[in-house]
């Protein structure tokens, strides 16, 4: 009998190449998704290509096997004086590839979503690819379905509510499960960690931080991003003074690049005047990556408008108050995790009030015990801010339970009514889940009667009438594409055919184009429906197949997919409109009014 | 997912590298390279 081996069968490694050519915000977001995948697939062997200036975080992550620095300036410098690429430059790049990359990867993830990266991901051989690539005829296309959504909706600024970290995580995990294996069963292992990075920090550097471990430490990351909501150095100084005055158990750590020195100087001046300097330390312009991470990880809170820092804090599990402007993309890029806050000044408010931010922090930092006693609105009133609902929108992050669909959601904690944009965000996110996750929340989840306003209902009634017509158009498109498929089946060649076949095909194409045009025109009549014309264009641009028959077959499937998504949307429209109908009041809910009539 | 195991011939490889370098240079010059996925709108 063969003796039983005690050794577990080693899973073969999955060689995975990640290309991220954007900035630090995207690097941090991709790390959250990769960490989640690595926990479920320990056999994932990650090679990460990043621009030379952003290599520091990657070099400090022990579970990333290889980090490759892309020397962008070395490759692009010669093109500044002469935009024609020489043979030598081609050879130099080919040499770089040979020296740094292996012959082929199992999985290539292009998370850059740029044109340049699409060429790079096409050049490097891999069995499976995600993100942008180039087609055989050099057209930029999406290699996977989530990328259709990124391209057609997220990149084009349409409203939806799936956080980018969740998009990347789901995109990667779906691919791993479909193309490789089921995940290892891991129970609720946290992705975020104070020790996410292996820091290279010495005692002298750490001493420079002078952290007061007995106090609640709050990082202010100072940057020009706060100018977007009209903050001047004085506003930061007001926030610092107010926070230290009202909370004697706090310490502030100032971080920022050297261009934030004017803000730093003003804060330090005002703190000096108020005898509060001893509770503030500044490393503005002095912190390298290690000190930057140590400052954030050793603090309890970060208050900032600076997105890379917001995401660094998310990765490290430090709580965040993000100062965002109304046009920023905080739904996709807000802090990830539980109980972070986002404060957004309303368009009609002149600017974000620093005292409001301090009052919010004061509430947020004690909310676990305080929320049961007093709500946020009352808290603001007690802090002398009566008109908070007119001034700002405030959101709190929450990770949904797996039963609710998972992922992060930002709950408005002041607004009473849904705007049309709020509604579109919620429902577009559900349509995406139905397309790509094979799962959708029960219709109506996260919508309650009290959030519905007559103006919203009017807009939704209008959208419903249009959507019903659009659904009919997609059904026509399925029929027409099927006719093209049938026609293609009977052709010996796509290129050589009789004049009558050619003419018949042209007629069907014109018919198809005419219905598509009507579809897009209908979609443009309501902002709530723009999602579908954008997705139609993306789906048709990314049709698979080389022959007429293959492409038309894929077109049929894509029109059906569009149709399914629209029916999901319709069910949410019906549900919301149904909430406005009068309800029978049960006896228990009737309040008896005593007194004489 | 896209099955992309195809071997690229040398001529096409050269074209792709040239286009990559031109696009990279363009994105750097336009200061687009640091932009994230969702800032484009």
Interface residues (C-beta under 8 A of the other chain):
Chain A: X21 X22 X23 X25 X26 X51 X72 X75 X76 X79 X80 X83 X85 X89 X90 X93 X94 X104 X108 X113 X114 X115 X116 X119 X120 X122 X123 X125 X126 X127 X128 X129 X130 X133 X134 X138 X143 X144 X150 X154 X155 X156 X157 X158 X164 X175 X178 X179 X307 X329 X332 X333
Chain B: X1 X2 X3 X4 X5 X6 X7 X8 X13 X14 X15 X16 X17 X18 X19 X20 X21 X22 X23 X24 X25 X26 X27 X28 X29 X32 X33 X34 X35 X36 X37 X38 X39 X40 X41
